[in-house]
Every structure is written in C-alpha cells, then in structure tokens.
Amino acid sequence: MPSGELTDAYREARERHENARREFVPLLERMAVETIAEVLPGASLIEAVGELNEDWVPTLRVQRVLRDSGEILFDVEAGHVDRDVEDAVDVVNVEYLDVLIDLTGDDYMGSATIS
C-alpha cells in the first residue's frame, strides 16, 4: 500500500494535471479555429470526427468548416482549390486536433464540433 505522503503527492499531481488540461483544451480549440480562419476568413466552426485509425490510434480530423451563418467554407469530401487551405487543415489535424483527442480521450470520439 502506498504511503500517505505518496498518495497525497499523487492527488496533488493529478489535480495540477486536470487544471492544466482544463486550460489547455480551450486553447487548442481556439488555435485550430484561428489557424483555419487565417486562410478561410469568417470561419468560426469546425465539424470534426474522432475515430481510431488503422493502427488503433485515436485521430480527430476536420470534416467541414463553417461560418456562424452555417455557410460551408470547406468540406473534406470536396477539398479546396487553394493549397493554403488544404495545408492549414493538415496542420490543424496534426498539431491541434490530435493533441486535443490525446488529452481528452473519448470526449471527441465520433462527431465533434469545435468553435
């Protein structure tokens, strides 16, 4: 059985981790939206899907990008003629959304909306 001191240290570390996670998740969401809004002005909403890839690694991928009005600015099925948009979506997928799903577990599995 762990000592009381070790148990207390564990609880404190877990609390710090949870506090950091609560702070980090909204930042990742904002970074994702703002990165895409740089190449798609007016973008305010990302529809994404979280799933396990062929290696059983959880991934979160952009499916569509929309304005507040509901206008679709990007759809993964259609792609985009501007290579900068495609590159921004790739960066968001790997740099922000994969980190987001790593931090949150099942919270973003299936359909997810990020605004």
Secondary structure, DSSP 4 states (H G I P E B T S, - for coil): ---HHHHHHHHHHHHHHHHHHHHHHHHHHHHHHHHHHHHSTT--EEEEEEEE-TTS-EEEEEEEEE-TT--EEEETTT--S-HHHHHHHHHIIIIIIHHHHHHHGGGGSEEEEE-
